[in-house]
Amino acid sequence: MSDFTSKRILGYFLRGLLFVVPFFLTAYIIILTVRFLDNIIPVNIPGLGIVVMLVFITLVGYLTSVFITKSIFEELEKLVFKIPLVNILYTSIKDLMSAFVGDKKKFNTPIIVKLSDNMSRLGFMTQDDLKMIGQEELVAVYFPHSYNFSGNLYLVPRKNVEKLYNVNSTEVMKFIVSGGVSDLHYYKNPKTHKVEEMPIPPKNSI
């Protein structure tokens, strides 16, 4: 077998690997997640546990929005706040969930922070007003880690922060987590997901 044929076969194998591994790993993780959620409520019919859970969560969401029952949930939450340690765990989980699915999302403002004259870092502004701690010139910035579901919070001088208006926040998160491997696109309007041909967005300062 010639070197040319071997390289072509290897190239085909690597291309197949690029498609098969992400596809099956994604499917495997989804299957594990579905099985885990389905087993939370022990029923004999596969998939019924997830349906029951979705209906229950939707019902709770409806009840927390109704004026009559809303006060009951608020009083229950106040009781949780009074329990030492439990209140820290509860509020941390709730704030994290609210950052992604709540009315006041926190990871929808991608920014670039100037670290030095020749180095910058991508992140997300989570708080732009820190007057409550007497730091009006600072903003809270979250820097996700690459290839990990963690990150660090820093208080950064406002003058070093630049908002990225013409990129999609989801793409920025994927770009950071993938270590810069995923693509970034320039959007004239990020909400419409319509990609423009301008490769470099205009600079905007906050």
Secondary structure, DSSP 8 states (H G I E B T S, - for coil): --HHHHHHHHHHHHHHHHHHHHHHHHHHHHHHHHHHHHHHS--SSTTHHHHHHHHHHHHHHHHTTSHHHHHHHHHHHHHHHTSTTHHHHHHHHHHHHHHHHSSS-SS--EEEEEEETTEEEEEEEEES--GGGT-TTEEEEEEE-TTSS-EEEEEEEGGGEEE-TTS-HHHHHHHHHTTS-S----BSSTTTT-B-S-SS------
